[in-house]
Amino acid sequence: MARALYRTHRSRSMDEVVGQEHITGLLKQALKKGVISHAYLLTGPRGVGKTSVARILAHEINQLPYSDDPHLDIIEIDAASNRRIDDVRDLRDKVRIAPVSAKYKVYIIDEVHMLTTESFNALLKTLEEPPEHAVFILATTEVHKVPATILSRTQRFHFRPVHEEKVASHLKQIASKEKIEADDDALLLIARHGGGSFRDSIGLLDQLSSSGEKITKHIVETTLGLVASEHVESLLEDILAHKTKSVLATLKELNDNGTSAVVLGDQLVQSLSQRADQQPGLFGLINELLDVSRAHNPFVKLMATLVNYCESHKPKTVAARTSPQPVISSPVTPTQPKKVPEQVSPPKPEAIPKPTVKPSGEFNWDDVLSAAKKHHAPLYSVLNRAQFQYTDDTLTLNFIYTLHRKKLEQPQYRAQLTALIKDVCGLSPTVVVKDGKALDETASAVAAIMGGGEPVNA
């Protein structure tokens, strides 16, 4: 039986551990000085080297050469299958026995958070008064489940997810040693899918290499059920350009081809995360996409999230004005300046009053919105949803949703709008409010995909 690549290329010394230099450096200094704790706690995500470092540490404490073969004085315990109080009591009894051949008897307890409350209490008594020859190395992926009483009696080291570029570089070294042909882009994609876990990344490399063919980016995408990166980037460009129809068409095509909405959502999150440092506004979309995997219907959740982003961030368009613009005549004809009687001296320049800012006499929807936003926020939130037309002293406002139309039909909202237009534009147009469902092409497109229906709420 072939040996798994992860076991073959497991780190055998502190220097071989990749991506956890902040931990291995401290441990090497302590070992060099002969400073050994009676209990260590290694925490962090899975597959980042906790068990490997625990085994290396157990050998170096005893000044033994590293070996994968069992040693009588290095005991590994899986807490998931030895979590009962009787198991820990048995350990507590045996820990008193002196080591067979090494200086220390080392107990490595993996996934220690799986112990029962009674088991933790029994282990605590041993950690409080450990024999001089005993060392405990505890490891867990869920440190929040470990009692504070246990934490306080250990030296804690937190392992970090390894950066994907470091993982890809390590995969390249393994591929070279194992005579595996793989593109750099493919190795980077494997590392990205591994999520900072060496074990998961190396396991995927092992799986892909079994065919004996060169590992390409396309093969990795096909194996993992990923959407081709160029398609993801194209979709992302449409999203950021607020091209709702194109986004909907792409989503429908991908869904018809059996693409997982959860996988696509994850890919979009990864791509958006790379841009979010320069565009912080994208973090809101990333936050929404993280909920796709937890949704009852992931595809509908993904579609709704992307459509909402496109529509809510789409630049506001101003409808073409069909009415002639009112012309304000100047009080003084440019070609015939007003004559001043000879007996009256012209006023001194400093005596001329400064003109005050008056309404322009032209209808300007953007100015109305700005004033509403500044002085009447609730009114602005309604007007911002409207599509308008101004013709023959009549302002027609079309609303996609009935909720917004009904808001503006309330007397207080109507009075505020009329006053704003008077103050800003110097006009008193007739205001007509209508339902604008026919104008909402996006809602129609969504309804077509979902098999009909109409929006009933905002």
Buried (B, 14 or more C-beta within 10 A) or exposed (E): EEEEBBEEBBBBBBEBBBBBEEBBEEBBEBBEEEEBBBBBBBBBBBBBBBBBBBBBBBBBBBEBEBEEEEBEBBBBBEBEEBBEBEBBBEBEEEBEEEBEEBBBBBBBBBBBBBBBEBBBBBBBEBBEEBBEBBBBBBBBBEBEEBBEEBEEBBBBBEBEBBEBEBBBBBBBEBBEEBEBEBBEBBBBBBBBBBBBBBBBBBBBBBEBBEEEEEBBBBBBBEBEEBBEBEBBEBBBEBBBEBBBEBBBBBBBEBBEEEBBBBBBBBBBBBBBEEEBEEEEEBEEBBEBBEEBBEBEEBBBBBBBBBBBBBBEEEEEEEEEBEEEEEEEEEEEEEEEEEEEEEEEEEEEEEEEEEEEEEBBEBBBBEBBBBBBBEEBEEBBBBBEBBBBBBBEEEBBBBBBBBBBBEBBEEEEBBEBBBBBBEEBBBBEBEBEBBBBBEEBEBBEBBBEBEEEEEBEEE
